[in-house]
Amino acid sequence: MLVWFPIIHRGFKYLVSQFPDRYHNLVGEESYAPPYVQDVSLRGGEQVLGVYENFPGSRVDSIVVTDLGLYVVRDLSWHYIPYKDIERTTLPLPADRTIKERKRAADRIVLTLASGQVVEIFVRGETRDASGRVMSRDVYSFDAFLLR
């Protein structure tokens, strides 16, 4: 089982630094929260840290990150995934491609929860260099955040 720490844990700083275009840091005075975040029903004392947007400006496949877990949209409503319930993460890669092509195609993380439930979350962003070449996929950094 993965071990989680409160808001100050090092993984949060890592997440904030990795996605400047798709991640809204909601810790601090000058933070912008997308309007749909107010629809998330937080647990007592829970704090929203930020939002990762797969499609900037859209709630579709967005991930609300809190100090206690993740909220993802399923069947038009927010579903809570506590960090403490995440047993394992897997990056499904298509088998019919070269290793390089498979890594470029990665766009989701499969979470195996303590209950045995399997949940898929999408992390579709990428970082490109000045020439437009893909340098990295956000899915790898988000997975590293979950493993911290």
C-alpha positions as CSV (number, residue, x, y, z in Angstrom):
1,M,0.0,0.0,0.0
2,L,1.2,3.5,-0.8
3,V,1.7,5.8,2.2
4,W,0.4,9.4,2.1
5,F,1.3,12.4,4.2
6,P,-0.5,15.7,4.8
7,I,-0.5,18.7,2.5
8,I,3.2,19.5,3.0
9,H,4.3,16.2,1.5
10,R,6.9,16.5,-1.2
11,G,4.8,15.0,-4.0
12,F,2.6,18.1,-4.1
13,K,5.5,20.4,-4.9
14,Y,6.5,18.0,-7.6
15,L,3.1,18.0,-9.2
16,V,2.8,21.8,-9.2
17,S,6.2,22.1,-11.0
18,Q,5.4,19.5,-13.7
19,F,2.3,20.9,-15.4
20,P,2.4,24.7,-15.7
21,D,-0.2,24.7,-18.5
22,R,-2.7,22.1,-17.3
23,Y,-2.4,22.2,-13.5
24,H,-4.2,25.0,-11.5
25,N,-2.4,25.3,-8.1
26,L,-5.2,26.3,-5.7
27,V,-2.9,26.8,-2.7
28,G,-2.3,30.4,-2.0
29,E,-4.0,33.7,-2.3
30,E,-3.7,34.3,-6.0
31,S,-5.1,31.0,-7.3
32,Y,-7.8,30.6,-9.9
33,A,-10.2,27.7,-9.4
34,P,-12.2,26.6,-12.4
35,P,-15.9,27.0,-11.7
36,Y,-16.7,23.3,-11.7
37,V,-14.5,22.7,-8.7
38,Q,-17.2,24.1,-6.4
39,D,-19.3,21.0,-7.4
40,V,-16.9,18.7,-5.5
41,S,-18.2,17.6,-2.1
42,L,-15.1,17.6,0.1
43,R,-14.8,15.6,3.3
44,G,-14.5,17.4,6.6
45,G,-11.2,19.3,6.8
46,E,-10.1,18.3,3.3
47,Q,-8.3,20.9,1.2
48,V,-8.2,21.3,-2.5
49,L,-4.6,21.6,-3.7
50,G,-5.2,21.9,-7.4
51,V,-6.8,20.7,-10.6
52,Y,-5.3,18.9,-13.6
53,E,-7.2,19.7,-16.8
54,N,-6.9,17.2,-19.6
55,F,-8.8,19.7,-21.8
56,P,-7.9,23.3,-20.6
57,G,-11.0,25.1,-19.4
58,S,-13.2,21.9,-19.4
59,R,-14.4,19.6,-16.6
60,V,-14.1,16.6,-19.0
61,D,-11.6,14.2,-17.5
62,S,-10.3,16.8,-15.1
63,I,-8.7,15.6,-11.8
64,V,-9.2,17.5,-8.6
65,V,-6.2,16.9,-6.3
66,T,-6.7,17.3,-2.6
67,D,-4.6,16.6,0.5
68,L,-6.6,13.3,1.0
69,G,-7.2,12.0,-2.5
70,L,-8.3,12.6,-6.1
71,Y,-11.7,13.4,-7.5
72,V,-12.5,12.3,-11.1
73,V,-15.7,12.6,-13.1
74,R,-17.5,9.3,-13.7
75,D,-21.1,9.1,-15.0
76,L,-21.4,12.9,-14.8
77,S,-20.6,13.1,-11.1
78,W,-17.4,13.4,-9.0
79,H,-16.0,10.2,-7.6
80,Y,-13.5,10.2,-4.7
81,I,-10.3,8.1,-4.7
82,P,-8.5,8.3,-1.4
83,Y,-4.7,8.1,-1.7
84,K,-4.7,5.5,1.2
85,D,-6.8,3.2,-1.0
86,I,-4.4,3.1,-3.9
87,E,-2.6,-0.2,-3.9
88,R,-0.9,0.0,-7.3
89,T,-0.6,2.2,-10.4
90,T,-0.1,0.8,-13.9
91,L,0.4,2.6,-17.2
92,P,-1.3,0.5,-19.9
93,L,0.8,0.7,-23.1
94,P,-0.3,-0.8,-26.5
95,A,1.5,-4.0,-27.2
96,D,1.4,-3.7,-31.0
97,R,3.9,-0.9,-31.2
98,T,7.6,-0.2,-30.7
99,I,8.7,0.8,-27.2
100,K,9.1,4.5,-28.3
101,E,5.7,4.5,-29.9
102,R,4.1,2.9,-26.8
103,K,5.6,5.5,-24.5
104,R,4.3,8.3,-26.7
105,A,0.8,6.8,-26.7
106,A,0.5,6.6,-22.9
107,D,-2.5,8.8,-21.8
108,R,-3.9,7.0,-18.7
109,I,-3.1,5.5,-15.3
110,V,-4.9,2.4,-14.0
111,L,-5.3,2.5,-10.3
112,T,-5.8,-0.7,-8.4
113,L,-7.6,0.1,-5.1
114,A,-7.5,-1.8,-1.8
115,S,-11.1,-3.0,-2.5
116,G,-9.9,-4.7,-5.7
117,Q,-11.7,-2.1,-7.8
118,V,-9.8,-0.9,-10.9
119,V,-10.1,2.8,-11.9
120,E,-8.7,4.4,-15.0
121,I,-7.8,8.1,-14.9
122,F,-6.8,10.0,-18.0
123,V,-3.7,12.3,-18.1
124,R,-3.4,13.4,-21.7
125,G,-1.1,16.4,-21.6
126,E,2.4,16.6,-23.0
127,T,5.4,19.0,-23.0
128,R,6.8,20.0,-26.4
129,D,10.1,21.7,-27.3
130,A,10.4,24.9,-29.4
131,S,10.2,22.9,-32.6
132,G,7.0,21.2,-31.5
133,R,8.5,17.8,-30.8
134,V,7.0,15.9,-27.8
135,M,9.5,15.9,-24.9
136,S,7.5,14.2,-22.3
137,R,4.0,13.0,-21.5
138,D,2.2,14.3,-18.4
139,V,1.0,10.8,-17.5
140,Y,4.6,9.8,-16.4
141,S,4.9,12.7,-14.0
142,F,1.4,12.3,-12.6
143,D,2.1,8.6,-12.0
144,A,5.4,9.6,-10.2
145,F,3.3,12.0,-8.0
146,L,1.0,9.1,-7.0
147,L,3.9,6.9,-6.2
148,R,5.5,9.5,-3.8
